[in-house]
């Protein structure tokens, strides 16, 4: 009889896990890109071509960065007077001040973000897991 109770409890916990995973899949918040998309207002007029998708917030760049990094820990974070630059495995999230009304949040793939922001983050952003923008190890792209 005790085994049956544990079996029922196990099934119940499994169902709760499936429910939580299903909600996560439907909301698309399994990446920094998804989190930004779900939590900030889209600003298509501020997009940088097809590379960087723009969002806005009424909060200061540091507050937006704290919200995002509270949920998604970046591999690197660089802050200077121009904004907050967050590097993740595949994406970059750049948070810039927006003329006294909050922040402009740009999300783009690392392959386009690194060259775009190299002048700012080139000596600060590292490359965890031995990867690079060129996709190879030492000597790649030569």
Backbone as ProteinMPNN parsed JSONL, in Angstrom:
{"seq_chain_A": "XXXXXXXXXXXXXXXXXXXXXXXXXXXXXXXXXXXXXXXXXXXXXXXXXXXXXXXXXXXXXXXXXXXXXXXXXXXXXXXXXXXXXXXXXXXXXXXXXXXXXXXXXXXXXXXXXXXXXXXXXXXXXXXXXXXXXXXXXXXXXX", "coords_chain_A": {"N_chain_A": [[0.817, -1.185, 0.0], [2.003, 1.238, 0.725], [3.791, 1.591, -1.347], [2.124, 2.188, -3.46], [1.11, 4.706, -2.785], [3.473, 6.276, -2.945], [3.966, 5.952, -5.64], [1.758, 7.283, -6.788], [2.259, 9.872, -5.842], [4.69, 10.338, -7.15], [3.855, 10.281, -9.851], [2.189, 12.521, -9.81], [4.051, 14.597, -9.283], [5.588, 14.392, -11.606], [3.702, 15.144, -13.528], [3.314, 17.829, -12.786], [5.859, 18.8, -13.396], [5.891, 18.438, -16.204], [3.848, 20.217, -16.869], [4.975, 22.694, -16.062], [7.211, 22.776, -17.782], [5.863, 22.829, -20.229], [4.512, 25.312, -20.111], [6.73, 26.976, -20.088], [7.81, 26.433, -22.635], [5.766, 27.424, -24.257], [5.784, 30.152, -23.626], [8.282, 30.901, -24.44], [10.588, 31.722, -23.047], [13.166, 30.678, -22.749], [15.677, 31.67, -23.172], [17.948, 34.488, -23.184], [17.144, 36.159, -25.262], [14.432, 35.424, -25.635], [13.452, 36.15, -23.12], [13.795, 38.965, -23.1], [12.128, 39.613, -25.245], [9.647, 38.847, -24.188], [9.322, 40.578, -22.031], [9.732, 43.287, -22.555], [8.887, 46.261, -24.433], [8.396, 46.102, -27.895], [10.236, 47.779, -30.431], [10.196, 48.4, -33.399], [11.006, 50.398, -35.181], [13.502, 51.094, -34.302], [15.16, 49.013, -34.864], [18.221, 47.527, -36.031], [18.748, 47.095, -39.086], [18.309, 43.776, -40.212], [19.646, 42.556, -38.267], [19.78, 43.386, -35.472], [17.316, 43.331, -33.074], [15.075, 45.644, -31.671], [14.022, 46.888, -28.498], [12.199, 48.591, -25.902], [12.371, 50.227, -22.691], [11.095, 51.835, -19.788], [12.811, 52.107, -17.765], [16.1, 52.802, -16.374], [19.239, 52.003, -18.03], [20.949, 50.466, -16.293], [19.137, 49.367, -14.453], [17.509, 47.825, -16.13], [19.439, 46.029, -17.068], [20.054, 44.752, -14.655], [17.616, 43.455, -14.174], [17.497, 41.644, -16.348], [19.905, 40.17, -16.045], [19.393, 39.075, -13.602], [17.772, 36.976, -14.18], [18.946, 35.701, -16.382], [22.148, 34.869, -16.385], [24.911, 36.509, -17.674], [27.698, 35.616, -19.847], [29.674, 37.468, -20.026], [29.918, 40.846, -18.905], [29.874, 44.208, -19.651], [30.227, 47.56, -18.745], [29.914, 50.943, -19.465], [29.992, 54.525, -20.0], [28.427, 54.653, -22.26], [26.576, 52.593, -22.219], [25.205, 49.333, -21.295], [26.595, 46.216, -21.837], [25.907, 42.994, -22.594], [27.077, 39.74, -22.861], [26.166, 36.653, -24.127], [26.107, 33.068, -24.754], [25.159, 32.702, -27.454], [23.913, 35.095, -28.117], [23.908, 38.719, -27.923], [23.06, 41.276, -25.662], [22.425, 44.543, -25.698], [22.2, 47.453, -23.898], [21.15, 50.626, -24.047], [21.124, 54.104, -23.066], [18.114, 55.941, -23.447], [17.337, 58.881, -24.404], [16.417, 60.334, -21.865], [14.06, 58.952, -21.288], [14.255, 56.331, -20.645], [15.392, 53.172, -21.689], [17.012, 51.739, -24.558], [16.941, 48.589, -25.864], [18.883, 46.285, -27.427], [18.943, 43.299, -29.192], [20.916, 40.808, -30.506], [22.577, 38.381, -32.615], [25.727, 36.99, -31.654], [27.577, 36.876, -33.71], [27.174, 39.121, -35.292], [27.03, 41.16, -33.434], [29.494, 41.334, -32.031], [31.46, 42.308, -33.949], [30.212, 44.796, -34.433], [30.266, 46.139, -31.954], [32.887, 46.049, -31.224], [34.791, 48.106, -30.854], [34.091, 49.083, -28.394], [33.792, 46.867, -26.601], [35.799, 45.115, -27.244], [38.26, 44.516, -25.892], [37.31, 43.465, -23.579], [35.164, 41.589, -23.599], [35.22, 38.174, -23.254], [35.688, 34.835, -24.53], [34.013, 32.344, -23.673], [34.139, 28.75, -23.305], [35.944, 28.235, -25.343], [35.253, 29.253, -27.852], [34.827, 31.37, -30.754], [33.976, 34.368, -32.613], [34.373, 33.672, -35.229], [33.92, 31.03, -35.139], [35.741, 28.995, -34.665], [38.727, 27.506, -33.242], [42.03, 28.396, -32.067], [43.639, 30.122, -34.629], [41.611, 29.897, -36.441], [39.883, 30.746, -39.398], [41.997, 31.747, -40.796]], "CA_chain_A": [[0.0, 0.0, 0.0], [2.891, 2.403, 0.784], [4.36, 1.784, -2.688], [1.113, 2.803, -4.311], [1.067, 6.124, -2.438], [4.661, 6.897, -3.533], [3.762, 5.93, -7.083], [0.813, 8.36, -7.096], [2.977, 11.124, -5.604], [5.657, 10.467, -8.249], [3.104, 10.648, -11.06], [1.741, 13.914, -9.621], [5.206, 15.484, -9.463], [5.942, 14.343, -13.024], [2.723, 15.962, -14.244], [3.631, 19.228, -12.493], [7.053, 19.102, -14.195], [5.474, 18.564, -17.606], [3.085, 21.455, -16.959], [5.922, 23.814, -15.981], [7.974, 22.783, -19.033], [4.951, 23.251, -21.297], [4.317, 26.757, -20.002], [7.992, 27.586, -20.521], [7.902, 26.327, -24.087], [4.778, 28.309, -24.873], [6.15, 31.552, -23.433], [9.519, 31.153, -25.169], [11.558, 32.414, -22.205], [14.288, 29.798, -22.466], [16.905, 32.323, -23.585], [17.885, 35.925, -22.946], [16.36, 36.721, -26.366], [13.027, 35.204, -25.304], [13.114, 36.936, -21.935], [13.65, 40.358, -23.516], [10.929, 39.668, -26.077], [8.461, 38.691, -23.342], [9.225, 41.538, -20.937], [9.953, 44.675, -22.952], [8.082, 46.706, -25.577], [9.077, 46.03, -29.192], [10.411, 49.079, -31.081], [10.706, 48.018, -34.728], [11.647, 51.548, -35.812], [14.869, 51.205, -33.79], [15.948, 47.847, -35.287], [19.382, 47.768, -36.873], [18.564, 46.163, -40.2], [17.748, 42.495, -39.768], [20.573, 41.987, -37.29], [19.491, 43.689, -34.072], [15.924, 43.639, -32.758], [15.042, 46.686, -30.649], [12.968, 46.922, -27.493], [12.38, 49.741, -25.022], [11.938, 50.16, -21.296], [11.083, 53.143, -19.131], [13.826, 52.062, -16.705], [17.478, 53.116, -16.734], [19.975, 50.828, -18.504], [21.453, 49.618, -15.207], [17.998, 48.638, -13.883], [17.137, 46.806, -17.121], [20.491, 45.008, -17.028], [19.883, 43.977, -13.422], [16.459, 42.562, -14.368], [17.853, 40.573, -17.293], [20.939, 39.306, -15.47], [18.801, 38.355, -12.478], [17.154, 35.771, -14.729], [19.909, 35.081, -17.295], [23.51, 35.284, -16.065], [25.703, 36.606, -18.897], [29.071, 35.125, -19.817], [30.446, 38.684, -19.769], [29.14, 42.09, -18.769], [30.72, 45.397, -19.722], [29.448, 48.769, -18.513], [30.608, 52.223, -19.541], [29.077, 55.643, -20.132], [27.538, 54.506, -23.415], [25.531, 51.611, -21.957], [25.517, 48.045, -20.675], [26.794, 45.232, -22.898], [25.842, 41.651, -22.025], [27.406, 38.69, -23.821], [25.708, 35.298, -23.828], [26.718, 32.123, -25.684], [24.758, 32.946, -28.843], [23.349, 36.426, -28.303], [24.343, 39.875, -27.148], [22.0, 42.204, -25.29], [23.044, 45.844, -25.49], [21.203, 48.337, -23.293], [21.635, 51.992, -24.199], [20.193, 55.104, -22.556], [17.206, 56.465, -24.466], [16.955, 60.281, -24.209], [15.681, 60.679, -20.648], [12.802, 58.218, -21.116], [14.497, 54.932, -20.326], [16.46, 52.415, -22.333], [16.865, 51.012, -25.807], [17.529, 47.264, -25.67], [19.141, 45.663, -28.724], [19.281, 41.876, -29.079], [21.386, 40.277, -31.779], [23.507, 37.258, -32.571], [27.101, 37.384, -31.372], [28.347, 37.0, -34.952], [27.071, 40.498, -35.783], [27.204, 42.1, -32.325], [30.898, 41.538, -31.676], [32.088, 43.294, -34.847], [29.553, 46.101, -34.286], [30.639, 46.779, -30.689], [34.276, 45.723, -30.907], [35.475, 49.291, -30.357], [33.723, 49.279, -26.995], [33.949, 45.668, -25.766], [36.823, 44.236, -27.813], [39.259, 44.075, -24.922], [36.644, 43.057, -22.349], [34.368, 40.378, -23.77], [35.989, 36.962, -23.504], [34.973, 33.827, -25.321], [33.888, 31.105, -22.915], [34.059, 27.464, -23.993], [36.897, 28.134, -26.435], [34.682, 29.615, -29.144], [35.072, 32.722, -31.234], [32.976, 34.81, -33.584], [34.598, 32.944, -36.468], [33.432, 29.677, -34.946], [36.787, 27.992, -34.545], [39.701, 27.698, -32.175], [43.183, 29.19, -32.465], [43.983, 30.076, -36.043], [40.433, 29.737, -37.297], [39.606, 31.844, -40.308], [43.213, 32.224, -41.455]], "C_chain_A": [[0.869, 1.26, 0.0], [3.501, 2.68, -0.587], [3.379, 2.504, -3.604], [1.023, 4.308, -4.045], [2.265, 6.856, -3.053], [4.56, 6.956, -5.055], [2.843, 7.073, -7.51], [1.484, 9.723, -6.904], [3.983, 11.377, -6.737], [4.985, 10.885, -9.548], [2.655, 12.109, -10.973], [2.877, 14.902, -9.838], [5.645, 15.52, -10.934], [4.982, 15.207, -13.839], [2.962, 17.455, -14.013], [4.857, 19.656, -13.308], [6.722, 19.295, -15.664], [4.701, 19.866, -17.81], [4.004, 22.67, -16.956], [6.733, 23.908, -17.273], [7.109, 23.253, -20.195], [4.71, 24.745, -21.29], [5.579, 27.477, -20.468], [8.162, 27.542, -22.027], [6.948, 27.294, -24.785], [5.15, 29.781, -24.728], [7.464, 31.892, -24.108], [10.594, 31.847, -24.36], [12.757, 31.549, -21.847], [15.609, 30.371, -22.944], [16.813, 33.801, -23.222], [17.039, 36.621, -24.021], [14.86, 36.594, -26.071], [12.584, 36.026, -24.114], [12.888, 38.398, -22.303], [12.37, 40.527, -24.323], [9.649, 39.632, -25.242], [8.247, 39.845, -22.356], [9.397, 43.005, -21.31], [9.175, 44.987, -24.223], [8.927, 46.696, -26.854], [9.097, 47.412, -29.826], [11.009, 48.855, -32.465], [11.399, 49.168, -35.446], [13.093, 51.742, -35.384], [15.737, 50.001, -34.162], [17.158, 48.293, -36.105], [19.341, 46.717, -37.973], [17.835, 44.92, -39.738], [18.564, 41.876, -38.643], [20.137, 42.166, -35.846], [18.033, 44.084, -33.899], [15.897, 44.592, -31.575], [13.807, 46.579, -29.766], [13.213, 48.162, -26.647], [11.872, 49.436, -23.621], [11.947, 51.576, -20.74], [12.133, 53.22, -18.027], [15.205, 52.403, -17.259], [18.206, 51.851, -17.189], [20.472, 49.906, -17.388], [20.33, 48.793, -14.584], [17.538, 47.535, -14.833], [18.162, 45.672, -17.098], [20.361, 44.138, -15.784], [18.704, 43.015, -13.535], [16.848, 41.367, -15.235], [18.867, 39.626, -16.668], [20.457, 38.581, -14.223], [18.169, 37.043, -12.919], [18.151, 34.992, -15.583], [21.295, 35.645, -17.031], [24.337, 35.346, -17.355], [27.09, 35.986, -18.721], [30.016, 36.288, -19.532], [29.5, 39.87, -19.696], [30.126, 43.239, -18.785], [29.819, 46.618, -19.594], [30.367, 49.976, -18.688], [29.564, 53.319, -19.73], [28.098, 55.508, -21.288], [26.419, 53.5, -23.184], [26.044, 50.367, -21.263], [25.531, 46.995, -21.786], [26.867, 43.843, -22.263], [26.134, 40.635, -23.119], [26.913, 37.354, -23.291], [26.338, 34.367, -24.856], [26.418, 32.455, -27.136], [24.357, 34.382, -29.12], [24.07, 37.476, -27.476], [23.099, 40.707, -26.853], [22.698, 43.506, -24.927], [21.96, 46.805, -25.026], [21.78, 49.751, -23.272], [20.63, 52.968, -23.599], [19.368, 55.682, -23.708], [16.678, 57.821, -24.01], [15.982, 60.554, -23.061], [14.347, 59.957, -20.47], [13.033, 56.746, -20.812], [15.648, 54.334, -21.096], [16.031, 51.841, -23.674], [17.611, 49.7, -25.617], [17.661, 46.622, -27.044], [19.589, 44.226, -28.5], [19.722, 41.403, -30.448], [22.358, 39.129, -31.563], [24.919, 37.778, -32.325], [27.907, 37.601, -32.651], [28.243, 38.395, -35.561], [27.329, 41.509, -34.675], [28.676, 42.369, -32.032], [31.595, 42.499, -32.638], [31.496, 44.703, -34.673], [30.074, 46.845, -33.05], [32.091, 46.531, -30.299], [35.025, 46.917, -30.318], [35.198, 49.559, -28.889], [34.103, 48.075, -26.143], [35.088, 44.751, -26.195], [37.842, 43.708, -26.839], [38.65, 43.529, -23.643], [35.845, 41.775, -22.478], [35.298, 39.217, -24.055], [35.153, 35.997, -24.315], [34.957, 32.528, -24.565], [33.77, 29.895, -23.813], [34.94, 27.391, -25.235], [36.334, 28.495, -27.797], [35.105, 31.015, -29.535], [33.999, 33.096, -32.21], [33.124, 34.039, -34.873], [34.216, 31.47, -36.333], [34.501, 28.62, -34.806], [37.687, 28.281, -33.375], [40.841, 28.561, -32.671], [43.48, 29.015, -33.955], [42.799, 29.95, -36.976], [40.264, 30.955, -38.175], [40.84, 32.373, -41.024], [43.312, 31.661, -42.845]], "O_chain_A": [[0.52, 2.246, -0.649], [3.71, 3.834, -0.962], [3.774, 3.332, -4.425], [0.875, 5.095, -4.98], [2.1, 7.935, -3.622], [5.022, 7.914, -5.676], [3.125, 7.757, -8.494], [1.293, 10.627, -7.718], [4.107, 12.502, -7.22], [5.492, 11.749, -10.264], [2.737, 12.846, -11.956], [2.697, 15.925, -10.498], [6.031, 16.574, -11.439], [5.409, 15.924, -14.744], [2.828, 18.255, -14.938], [4.883, 20.761, -13.85], [7.223, 20.224, -16.297], [4.886, 20.542, -18.822], [3.827, 23.581, -17.765], [6.921, 25.003, -17.804], [7.579, 23.999, -21.054], [4.704, 25.381, -22.344], [5.494, 28.484, -21.17], [8.611, 28.516, -22.63], [7.302, 27.906, -25.792], [4.859, 30.578, -25.62], [7.743, 33.07, -24.332], [11.45, 32.513, -24.942], [13.306, 31.675, -20.753], [16.575, 29.625, -23.106], [15.72, 34.313, -22.978], [16.306, 37.563, -23.721], [14.11, 37.555, -26.242], [11.467, 36.545, -24.094], [11.908, 39.005, -21.871], [11.616, 41.475, -24.108], [8.677, 40.316, -25.564], [7.127, 40.069, -21.898], [9.223, 43.879, -20.46], [8.845, 44.088, -24.996], [10.039, 47.223, -26.876], [8.105, 48.139, -29.772], [12.198, 49.094, -32.676], [12.301, 48.929, -36.249], [13.836, 52.478, -36.035], [16.918, 49.964, -33.818], [17.115, 49.318, -36.786], [19.834, 45.601, -37.81], [16.872, 44.993, -38.974], [18.224, 40.811, -38.127], [20.126, 41.205, -35.077], [17.567, 45.052, -34.501], [16.604, 44.385, -30.589], [12.715, 46.233, -30.217], [14.308, 48.723, -26.668], [11.069, 48.529, -23.401], [12.729, 52.416, -21.184], [12.325, 54.275, -17.422], [15.445, 52.305, -18.463], [17.84, 50.747, -16.785], [20.418, 48.684, -17.532], [20.547, 47.636, -14.223], [17.213, 46.433, -14.392], [17.796, 44.497, -17.109], [20.538, 42.922, -15.854], [18.778, 41.886, -13.05], [16.56, 40.22, -14.892], [18.707, 38.408, -16.75], [21.047, 37.576, -13.826], [18.044, 36.109, -12.127], [18.198, 33.763, -15.519], [21.586, 36.779, -17.413], [24.454, 34.342, -18.057], [27.589, 35.848, -17.604], [31.041, 36.112, -18.874], [28.443, 39.898, -20.328], [31.097, 43.249, -18.027], [28.78, 46.706, -20.248], [31.461, 50.022, -18.127], [28.367, 53.052, -19.626], [27.058, 56.166, -21.304], [25.407, 53.544, -23.883], [27.149, 50.338, -20.721], [24.591, 46.902, -22.576], [27.779, 43.554, -21.489], [25.512, 40.664, -24.181], [27.203, 36.973, -22.157], [27.04, 34.837, -25.751], [27.329, 32.487, -27.965], [24.454, 34.839, -30.259], [24.737, 37.179, -26.485], [22.203, 40.825, -27.688], [23.468, 43.565, -23.968], [20.928, 46.953, -25.68], [22.758, 50.034, -22.58], [19.427, 52.709, -23.614], [19.88, 55.882, -24.809], [15.673, 57.89, -23.302], [14.844, 60.964, -23.292], [13.574, 60.318, -19.582], [12.069, 55.985, -20.73], [16.738, 54.902, -21.157], [14.866, 51.507, -23.895], [18.786, 49.7, -25.248], [16.666, 46.437, -27.746], [20.5, 43.965, -27.714], [19.005, 41.569, -31.435], [22.888, 38.937, -30.468], [25.26, 38.884, -32.744], [28.822, 38.424, -32.672], [29.149, 38.811, -36.284], [27.802, 42.611, -34.95], [29.061, 43.516, -31.809], [32.265, 43.427, -32.183], [32.224, 45.692, -34.76], [30.297, 48.054, -33.105], [32.477, 46.781, -29.157], [35.81, 46.755, -29.383], [36.003, 50.202, -28.215], [34.68, 48.242, -25.069], [35.315, 43.715, -25.57], [38.253, 42.553, -26.948], [39.376, 43.167, -22.717], [35.846, 40.953, -21.561], [36.084, 39.271, -25.001], [34.04, 36.317, -24.733], [35.817, 31.678, -24.794], [33.344, 30.009, -24.963], [34.696, 26.552, -26.104], [36.891, 28.078, -28.813], [35.675, 31.752, -28.73], [33.192, 32.255, -32.606], [32.133, 33.769, -35.552], [34.195, 30.745, -37.328], [34.181, 27.432, -34.829], [37.433, 29.203, -32.6], [40.662, 29.368, -33.584], [43.559, 27.895, -34.461], [42.977, 29.902, -38.193], [40.485, 32.08, -37.728], [40.75, 33.341, -41.779], [44.271, 31.95, -43.561]]}, "name": "protein", "num_of_chains": 1, "seq": "XXXXXXXXXXXXXXXXXXXXXXXXXXXXXXXXXXXXXXXXXXXXXXXXXXXXXXXXXXXXXXXXXXXXXXXXXXXXXXXXXXXXXXXXXXXXXXXXXXXXXXXXXXXXXXXXXXXXXXXXXXXXXXXXXXXXXXXXXXXXXX"}
